[in-house]
Amino acid sequence: MSTARPDYKIAEIKQIMRSGDVWVREFTVGVDEEVPWHRHTQVEDHCYGLEGLVRVQSAAPGGKAEDFTLRPGEKCVLPAGTAHRLTAAGGARARYLLVQKGEYDFVTVAAPV
């Protein structure tokens, strides 16, 4: 499974800590940037809004698609296997903290219909 950073460009990713199977990073997503549609085989994503508005789109296997905005101080959890995409919303950059636990992979998926 891949542990390298996937091939996409956003304003900044700061590694806060990595130990064993826990990875904590701070993401800054600029206007018109995205963390593209993907899923993780074993990793559950815990996203915490820090600044601006983060648009979270997700589609769980066999479940309904969701599209919501994460504000500073709010949290969402994206279970393993859930396809998701994160972008800045509201016409300004956004920052969020991402906490992941488990064996990391990044599986690119097509945008759900």
C-alpha positions as CSV (number, residue, x, y, z in Angstrom):
1,M,0.0,0.0,0.0
2,S,1.2,3.5,-0.8
3,T,2.5,5.7,2.0
4,A,3.8,8.4,-0.4
5,R,1.9,11.7,-0.8
6,P,-0.6,11.3,-3.7
7,D,-0.2,13.4,-6.8
8,Y,-2.3,16.5,-6.1
9,K,-1.4,20.0,-5.2
10,I,-2.9,22.1,-2.4
11,A,-1.6,25.2,-0.6
12,E,0.1,23.3,2.3
13,I,0.3,20.1,4.3
14,K,2.1,20.3,7.6
15,Q,3.0,17.0,9.4
16,I,2.2,17.4,13.1
17,M,3.2,13.9,14.1
18,R,3.5,10.4,12.8
19,S,4.0,7.3,15.0
20,G,3.3,3.7,14.1
21,D,-0.1,3.7,12.6
22,V,-1.2,7.3,13.6
23,W,-0.7,10.2,11.3
24,V,-1.7,13.8,12.2
25,R,-1.4,16.6,9.5
26,E,-2.7,20.1,9.0
27,F,-4.1,20.8,5.5
28,T,-4.5,24.2,3.9
29,V,-6.7,24.2,0.8
30,G,-6.8,27.3,-1.4
31,V,-9.7,28.5,-3.5
32,D,-10.0,26.2,-6.6
33,E,-7.9,23.5,-4.9
34,E,-9.0,20.0,-3.8
35,V,-8.0,16.8,-2.1
36,P,-9.5,14.7,-5.0
37,W,-12.0,11.9,-4.7
38,H,-10.4,8.9,-2.9
39,R,-10.9,6.3,-0.2
40,H,-8.8,4.5,2.3
41,T,-8.9,0.7,2.7
42,Q,-8.3,0.6,6.5
43,V,-7.9,4.2,7.6
44,E,-10.7,6.2,9.2
45,D,-10.3,10.0,8.7
46,H,-11.1,12.4,11.6
47,C,-11.3,16.0,10.2
48,Y,-11.4,19.0,12.5
49,G,-12.2,22.4,11.0
50,L,-9.6,25.1,11.9
51,E,-10.2,28.1,9.6
52,G,-12.6,29.0,6.8
53,L,-15.1,26.5,5.4
54,V,-14.2,23.0,4.3
55,R,-16.6,21.4,1.8
56,V,-16.8,17.6,2.5
57,Q,-18.4,15.4,-0.1
58,S,-18.6,11.7,0.7
59,A,-20.3,8.5,-0.5
60,A,-20.2,5.4,1.6
61,P,-20.4,2.0,-0.1
62,G,-24.1,1.2,-0.5
63,G,-25.0,4.4,1.4
64,K,-26.2,7.8,0.5
65,A,-24.0,10.6,-0.8
66,E,-23.4,13.5,1.6
67,D,-22.3,17.1,1.0
68,F,-21.8,19.4,3.9
69,T,-19.6,22.2,5.2
70,L,-17.2,21.8,8.1
71,R,-16.7,25.1,10.1
72,P,-14.0,25.9,12.6
73,G,-14.4,23.8,15.7
74,E,-16.5,21.2,14.0
75,K,-15.5,17.6,13.4
76,C,-16.5,14.8,10.9
77,V,-15.5,11.2,10.6
78,L,-15.1,9.4,7.3
79,P,-15.1,5.7,7.9
80,A,-12.7,3.4,6.0
81,G,-14.0,2.6,2.5
82,T,-15.9,5.8,2.2
83,A,-15.1,7.8,-1.0
84,H,-14.6,11.5,-0.2
85,R,-13.3,14.8,-1.5
86,L,-12.4,18.0,0.4
87,T,-12.3,21.5,-1.0
88,A,-12.4,25.1,0.3
89,A,-15.8,26.7,0.3
90,G,-17.1,30.2,0.7
91,G,-14.5,31.8,-1.7
92,A,-11.6,31.6,0.7
93,R,-8.9,29.2,1.8
94,A,-9.7,26.7,4.5
95,R,-7.6,24.7,7.1
96,Y,-8.4,21.5,8.8
97,L,-6.6,19.0,11.0
98,L,-6.6,15.4,9.8
99,V,-6.1,12.5,12.2
100,Q,-5.7,9.0,10.7
101,K,-5.1,5.7,12.3
102,G,-4.3,2.4,10.5
103,E,-2.3,1.3,7.6
104,Y,-2.3,4.2,5.2
105,D,-3.3,4.0,1.5
106,F,-4.8,6.5,-0.9
107,V,-7.1,4.9,-3.5
108,T,-8.2,7.3,-6.2
109,V,-11.8,6.8,-7.2
110,A,-14.1,8.4,-9.8
111,A,-16.6,11.0,-8.6
112,P,-19.8,9.3,-7.5
113,V,-22.8,10.1,-9.7
